[in-house]
Amino acid sequence: MLNLFVPSRGYWLTPVIIYLNSAIFVLTVLYTGSVMTFDPRALVMLGANYEPFTVAGQWWRLLTSVFLHGGLLHLVFNMIVLANIGIFLEPMLGRWSYAIVYLLTGLLASLTSLFFNVGAVSVGASGAIFGLYGFFLALLTTKLFKPEFRAAFLRNTLGFIAVNVAIGFMVGPIDNAAHLGGLVSGFALGYLWLPLIKRRAMRGRFS
C-alpha cells in the first residue's frame, strides 16, 4: 500500500500530485487553525470554486479548487483513490498525457459544478479522479486489454463508480455535478487518447 505513494520509474507524477495536495492541505490547516473541516469562507479566500467570484473573472478558481480539500477525511479518501487509479493509468499514458487528462477533467468537472451548483463553494480532487476513472472505463470497453483483465477491472470500476455516485446522492454535501462532469469528460477523452495508447503499447512502453 505504501508503495502507491512512493515515486518510481513510470509512476512519479501521481505521488507528486498527492504530495502537492497534502502540502496545500497543511497550508490550509495553518491558515484556518482547523484540521477535520474548514470554514467555506476560508476556502473561498484560498481559491475554492465559488460561482459569484469565478464568473466575475476569477477563472483560475476552476483549477485551484481541484487542489483544495474540505477537511482531513476528504483529502485522505481522495488521495488513496487517486493512487489506486494512477498506478494503472500513469504508465499507460506517460506523465505528460496523464497530467493533461488529470487537469483537463478537473477543469471540466469544475465547470460542470459551476453550472449546476450556483452559489456553492466547491473544492476537491474528486472531479479529476472521477475523470481518470471515466478514462479507464472507456479503455476497458475496448480490446486494449486481455479479456480476463478487462472483465475483472470492468466490474470493479463500474462498482466503484456506482457506489460513489450513489453515496453522493444520499450523503451531503457532495459535489455530484463535479463527479459526473469529470466522469463523462474522462470517458470521452479515453476514446480520444486510445490511438496514442495503442502506439505506446506497440512500442512496449507499458505492460
C-alpha positions in Angstrom: 0.0 0.0 0.0 2.8 2.4 0.9 4.4 1.8 -2.5 1.5 3.6 -4.1 2.8 6.9 -2.5 6.4 6.4 -3.5 7.7 7.7 -6.9 9.1 5.1 -9.2 10.0 4.7 -12.8 6.9 5.3 -14.9 5.0 6.3 -11.8 6.0 9.5 -10.2 3.6 12.2 -11.2 0.7 10.6 -9.2 2.8 10.7 -5.9 3.8 14.3 -6.8 0.1 15.3 -7.2 -0.6 13.6 -3.8 2.3 15.5 -2.1 1.1 18.8 -3.7 -2.4 18.3 -2.4 -1.1 17.3 1.0 1.2 20.4 1.1 -1.8 22.7 0.2 -3.8 20.9 2.9 -1.1 21.7 5.5 -1.2 25.4 4.4 -5.0 25.4 4.8 -4.7 23.9 8.3 -2.2 26.7 9.2 -4.5 29.3 7.7 -7.7 28.2 9.3 -6.5 26.5 12.6 -8.7 23.6 11.8 -8.0 20.0 10.6 -11.2 17.9 10.1 -13.3 20.6 8.4 -12.7 24.1 7.1 -14.8 27.2 7.0 -16.2 27.7 3.5 -15.3 31.3 3.7 -11.6 30.4 4.3 -11.7 28.0 1.3 -13.0 30.8 -0.9 -10.2 33.0 0.2 -7.7 30.2 -0.7 -9.1 29.6 -4.2 -12.3 27.5 -4.0 -14.6 27.4 -6.9 -17.3 29.9 -5.9 -19.7 31.0 -8.7 -20.1 34.7 -7.8 -16.3 35.1 -7.9 -15.4 32.6 -10.6 -17.8 34.1 -13.2 -16.7 37.6 -12.3 -13.4 36.9 -13.9 -11.5 34.7 -11.4 -11.5 31.7 -13.7 -8.3 30.4 -12.1 -10.5 29.1 -9.4 -11.6 26.3 -11.7 -8.1 24.9 -11.3 -7.1 25.9 -7.8 -10.2 24.4 -6.3 -9.0 21.0 -7.6 -6.1 21.1 -5.2 -8.1 22.2 -2.2 -9.9 19.9 0.2 -12.7 20.5 2.8 -11.0 18.5 5.6 -8.7 15.7 6.6 -11.0 12.8 5.6 -11.8 14.4 2.3 -8.1 14.6 1.5 -7.2 11.1 2.7 -10.0 9.4 0.8 -9.3 11.3 -2.4 -5.5 10.6 -2.3 -6.0 6.9 -1.7 -8.4 6.6 -4.6 -6.1 8.7 -6.8 -3.1 6.4 -6.0 -5.1 3.3 -6.9 -6.2 4.5 -10.3 -2.9 6.4 -11.0 -0.8 3.2 -10.7 -2.6 1.8 -13.8 -3.1 4.9 -15.9 0.1 6.9 -15.5 2.4 4.1 -17.0 -0.1 3.7 -19.9 -0.4 7.4 -20.7 3.0 8.7 -19.9 3.4 11.6 -17.5 2.5 14.4 -19.9 -0.6 12.9 -21.2 -1.6 11.8 -17.7 -1.1 15.4 -16.5 -3.2 16.8 -19.3 -6.0 14.3 -18.7 -6.0 15.0 -14.9 -6.0 18.7 -15.3 -8.5 18.9 -18.2 -11.0 16.6 -16.5 -10.6 18.6 -13.3 -11.3 21.8 -15.1 -14.3 20.4 -16.8 -15.6 19.0 -13.5 -15.3 22.4 -12.0 -17.2 24.0 -14.9 -20.0 21.4 -14.5 -20.1 22.2 -10.8 -20.2 25.9 -11.6 -23.2 25.4 -13.9 -25.3 23.2 -11.6 -24.3 24.5 -8.1 -24.9 28.2 -8.3 -23.7 29.9 -5.2 -22.0 26.7 -3.8 -18.4 26.5 -2.6 -16.7 23.6 -4.4 -13.3 22.1 -3.6 -11.5 18.7 -4.1 -9.7 16.5 -6.5 -12.6 14.1 -6.9 -13.8 15.6 -10.1 -10.4 14.9 -11.7 -10.2 11.5 -10.1 -13.6 10.6 -11.5 -12.2 11.8 -14.8 -9.4 9.2 -14.5 -11.9 6.5 -13.7 -14.0 7.6 -16.7 -10.9 7.4 -18.8 -10.0 3.9 -17.6 -13.6 2.8 -18.1 -13.5 3.9 -21.7 -10.3 1.9 -22.2 -11.9 -1.2 -20.6 -14.7 -1.1 -23.2 -12.1 -1.7 -25.9 -9.9 -4.6 -26.8 -6.8 -2.9 -25.4 -6.6 -5.4 -22.5 -6.8 -9.1 -22.3 -10.4 -10.4 -21.8 -9.8 -11.7 -18.2 -8.2 -8.4 -17.2 -10.9 -6.4 -18.9 -13.8 -8.4 -17.3 -12.4 -8.2 -13.8 -11.5 -4.5 -13.8 -14.7 -3.5 -15.7 -16.7 -4.9 -12.8 -14.5 -3.3 -10.2 -14.5 0.1 -12.0 -18.3 0.1 -12.6 -18.8 -0.9 -8.9 -16.6 1.9 -7.7 -18.4 4.5 -9.8 -21.9 3.2 -8.9 -21.2 3.1 -5.2 -19.6 6.6 -5.1 -22.3 8.2 -7.3 -25.0 6.6 -5.0 -23.2 7.9 -1.9 -23.0 11.3 -3.5 -26.8 11.5 -3.9 -27.5 10.1 -0.4 -24.9 11.9 1.7 -24.2 15.6 1.6 -22.6 17.9 1.0 -21.0 16.2 -2.0 -20.5 17.8 -5.4 -22.2 15.2 -7.6 -22.1 17.6 -10.6 -18.3 17.7 -10.4 -18.1 14.0 -10.1 -20.3 13.4 -13.1 -18.7 16.1 -15.2 -15.3 14.6 -14.5 -16.6 11.1 -15.3 -18.2 12.0 -18.6 -15.3 14.1 -19.8 -12.8 11.4 -18.8 -14.8 8.7 -20.7 -14.8 10.9 -23.8 -11.0 11.6 -23.5 -10.4 7.8 -23.1 -11.6 7.2 -26.6 -9.8 10.2 -27.9 -6.5 9.0 -26.5 -6.9 5.4 -27.5 -4.8 5.5 -30.7 -1.9 7.1 -28.8 -2.1 4.5 -26.0 -2.1 1.7 -28.6 1.0 3.2 -30.2 2.7 3.2 -26.8 1.7 -0.4 -26.2 3.2 -1.4 -29.6 6.4 0.2 -28.7 6.4 -1.7 -25.4 6.1 1.4 -23.3 3.8 -0.3 -20.8 2.8 -3.9 -20.0 
